[in-house]
Amino acid sequence: MSAASPFPNLPISQTLIPTTPLTLQAYSYVNQHTSEATRHHVLRSASFAMLLARKFPPLATANLDVEAVALSAILHDMGWATTKSLLSSDKRFEVDGANIARTFIQSSAQDPWDKHRLQLVWDAIALHTTVSIAHHKEPEVLATQLGIMADFFGPNLPLPGNLITVEEYKEIVHAFPRSNFKNELIHIMCGLCRDKPQTTFDNFVSDFGVIYGLDGDGTGKEDFLKSVQDSSTAKLLVGGLEACAEHEL
């Protein structure tokens, strides 16, 4: 790692987050608007994405836009920024993050990005928690999602082959320590359930409210579970059809 770059060259995993003016600015932006645990998480995610881009055949044979992957990973959790003025009150955190990243790139890139590159980053961030869709998108979207997922599973990443060795995992986590990330994640997710619950009912975030409550310690989880059940997609769709049936007689 040079004095000018926060991205170390990791020899065991043979990974290096691309050092470009824009990735450096993105890191500075994340450093300004998120916690240490989040900053380390996104750098681990970017590092795992670079590792998998080299070792996972569908990515290794693709002509990846590695800067787009790095930026997507670095900016992917801006949707839970500590600077609350950046965030919406009515959008999923993934959509907030995607919108923030797009605006950041448009205002910071020395050379304008075309619509396709911007869309790659937007999709990679907006879909990073939606595995069943992200894995069928462009390689950059897949690489970003896998890099983020690898930070949760490490050597146990559910992909064929020994893609991440224990030694590689340890090197990356040593470079960017976890810094109480697990507990912070629980409280962030529960905070989303508390502060904008309507954005959580159709996705995994609501699971945190159901299990850990609205404060991470169980408070309000019974009432939140009822809200989730009342907002069931199946109930809404069937109820909508039943209401429409009144006009079809």
C-alpha positions in Angstrom: 0.0 0.0 0.0 1.5 3.3 -1.0 1.2 6.4 1.1 -1.4 7.7 -1.4 -3.6 4.6 -1.3 -5.7 3.1 1.5 -5.8 -0.2 -0.5 -3.1 -2.7 0.5 -1.6 -5.2 -1.9 -2.5 -8.6 -0.3 0.1 -11.2 -1.5 -1.6 -14.4 -0.2 -4.9 -13.7 -1.8 -3.3 -11.8 -4.7 -5.9 -9.1 -4.4 -5.6 -5.3 -4.8 -8.6 -3.0 -4.9 -8.1 -0.8 -8.0 -6.5 2.5 -7.1 -8.1 5.2 -9.3 -9.0 8.8 -8.6 -12.6 7.7 -8.4 -12.1 4.7 -6.1 -10.0 6.9 -3.8 -12.6 9.6 -3.7 -15.3 6.9 -3.0 -13.3 5.6 -0.1 -12.9 9.1 1.3 -16.7 9.7 0.9 -17.5 6.4 2.7 -15.0 7.3 5.4 -16.8 10.6 5.9 -20.3 9.2 6.0 -20.2 5.7 7.6 -18.8 4.0 10.7 -15.5 2.2 10.9 -17.2 -1.2 10.9 -19.0 -0.4 7.7 -15.8 1.0 6.1 -14.0 -2.2 6.8 -16.9 -4.3 5.6 -17.0 -2.6 2.2 -13.3 -2.9 1.8 -13.4 -6.6 2.7 -16.3 -7.0 0.2 -14.3 -5.2 -2.5 -11.2 -7.4 -1.8 -13.3 -10.6 -1.9 -14.8 -9.4 -5.2 -11.4 -9.0 -6.7 -10.3 -12.4 -5.4 -13.4 -14.1 -6.9 -13.0 -12.2 -10.1 -9.7 -14.0 -10.5 -10.7 -17.5 -9.2 -14.4 -18.0 -10.0 -14.6 -19.2 -13.7 -17.7 -17.2 -14.8 -15.9 -14.0 -13.6 -12.4 -15.0 -14.6 -13.4 -15.4 -18.2 -15.4 -12.2 -18.3 -14.1 -8.9 -19.4 -14.9 -7.2 -16.1 -15.1 -3.5 -15.5 -13.1 -3.8 -12.3 -13.5 -0.1 -11.4 -17.2 -0.5 -11.5 -17.0 -3.5 -9.3 -14.8 -1.8 -6.8 -17.0 1.3 -6.7 -20.1 -0.8 -6.3 -18.5 -2.7 -3.4 -17.1 0.4 -1.7 -20.3 2.4 -2.0 -22.8 -0.5 -1.5 -23.9 0.4 2.1 -24.2 4.1 1.8 -27.9 3.4 2.3 -27.2 3.1 6.0 -24.9 6.1 6.1 -24.5 7.8 9.5 -25.2 11.1 7.8 -28.9 10.8 7.9 -29.5 13.8 5.5 -28.3 11.6 2.7 -31.1 9.1 3.2 -34.7 8.9 2.2 -37.6 8.1 4.5 -39.4 5.9 2.0 -36.9 3.8 0.1 -35.1 0.5 0.8 -31.6 1.0 2.0 -30.3 -0.7 -1.1 -32.1 1.8 -3.3 -30.8 4.7 -1.3 -27.3 3.3 -1.6 -27.7 2.9 -5.4 -29.0 6.4 -5.8 -26.2 7.9 -3.6 -23.6 6.0 -5.6 -24.9 7.2 -8.9 -25.0 10.8 -7.8 -21.5 10.5 -6.4 -20.1 9.1 -9.6 -21.9 11.7 -11.7 -20.5 14.6 -9.6 -17.0 13.2 -9.0 -15.8 11.3 -12.1 -13.2 13.3 -14.1 -14.6 11.8 -17.3 -18.4 11.4 -17.6 -19.6 7.8 -17.2 -22.0 6.5 -19.9 -25.5 5.3 -19.0 -24.5 1.6 -19.1 -21.7 1.9 -16.6 -23.9 4.0 -14.2 -26.6 1.4 -14.6 -24.1 -1.4 -13.7 -23.2 0.3 -10.4 -26.8 1.1 -9.7 -28.0 -2.5 -10.3 -25.0 -4.0 -8.4 -25.9 -2.0 -5.3 -29.7 -2.2 -5.5 -29.6 -5.9 -6.0 -26.7 -6.9 -3.7 -29.1 -8.5 -1.2 -31.3 -10.1 -3.9 -29.2 -13.2 -4.8 -31.8 -14.8 -7.0 -31.7 -11.8 -9.4 -28.1 -10.5 -9.0 -26.7 -13.9 -10.0 -28.4 -13.7 -13.4 -27.3 -10.1 -14.2 -24.1 -8.8 -15.7 -20.7 -10.1 -14.4 -20.1 -6.9 -12.6 -23.3 -7.2 -10.6 -22.5 -10.9 -9.9 -19.0 -10.1 -8.8 -20.2 -7.3 -6.4 -22.9 -9.5 -4.9 -20.5 -12.5 -4.4 -17.8 -10.2 -2.8 -20.3 -8.9 -0.3 -21.7 -12.4 0.4 -18.1 -13.7 0.9 -17.7 -11.3 3.8 -20.5 -13.2 5.6 -19.4 -16.7 4.6 -15.7 -16.6 4.0 -14.2 -20.0 3.2 -17.7 -21.4 3.5 -19.0 -19.4 0.6 -21.7 -21.7 -1.1 -20.0 -22.0 -4.5 -18.3 -25.0 -6.1 -14.6 -25.3 -5.5 -12.3 -24.0 -2.8 -12.6 -20.4 -3.9 -11.5 -18.8 -0.7 -9.0 -20.5 1.4 -8.7 -20.0 5.2 -5.3 -18.2 4.6 -6.8 -15.9 2.1 -9.8 -15.1 4.3 -7.5 -14.4 7.3 -5.4 -12.1 5.3 -8.3 -10.0 4.1 -9.9 -9.8 7.6 -6.6 -8.9 9.1 -6.2 -6.1 6.6 -9.7 -4.8 7.4 -10.8 -6.0 10.9 -14.4 -6.7 11.7 -14.7 -4.0 14.4 -17.9 -5.4 16.0 -19.6 -5.6 12.6 -22.0 -8.3 13.6 -23.6 -6.3 16.5 -23.6 -3.1 14.4 -25.3 -4.9 11.6 -28.1 -6.2 13.9 -28.7 -2.7 15.3 -28.7 -1.1 11.8 -31.2 -3.5 10.4 -33.4 -3.2 13.5 -33.2 0.6 13.1 -34.5 0.3 9.6 -37.4 -1.8 10.9 -38.1 0.9 13.5 -37.6 4.1 11.4 -39.0 3.1 8.0 -40.8 -0.3 8.5 -42.7 -0.1 5.2 -39.4 -0.5 3.3 -38.7 -3.8 5.1 -41.8 -5.8 4.9 -41.1 -7.4 1.5 -37.5 -8.3 2.1 -35.0 -9.9 4.5 -34.6 -6.8 6.7 -37.9 -7.5 8.4 -36.4 -10.8 9.7 -34.2 -8.7 11.9 -37.1 -6.9 13.5 -39.0 -10.1 14.0 -36.0 -11.8 15.7 -34.2 -9.0 17.4 -37.0 -6.3 17.8 -36.7 -2.7 17.0 -33.7 -2.0 19.2 -31.6 -5.2 18.7 -32.7 -6.4 22.2 -36.1 -7.7 21.5 -38.2 -4.6 22.2 -41.4 -4.4 20.0 -40.8 -7.6 18.1 -44.3 -9.0 18.6 -46.0 -5.9 17.3 -43.6 -5.8 14.4 -44.3 -9.4 13.5 -48.0 -8.5 13.3 -47.2 -5.6 11.0 -45.1 -7.9 8.8 -47.9 -10.5 8.7 -50.5 -7.8 7.9 -48.3 -6.6 5.0 -47.9 -10.1 3.5 -47.7 -10.0 -0.3 -50.0 -13.0 -0.5 -52.6 -11.3 1.6 -52.3 -8.1 -0.4 -52.6 -9.8 -3.8 -55.5 -12.0 -2.8 -57.2 -9.1 -1.0 -56.8 -7.0 -4.1 -58.3 -9.7 -6.3 -61.2 -10.1 -3.9 -61.8 -6.3 -3.9 -61.7 -6.2 -7.7 -64.2 -9.1 -7.9 -66.9 -6.8 -6.5 -66.7 -4.8 -9.7 -66.9 -7.9 -11.9 -70.4 -9.0 -11.2 
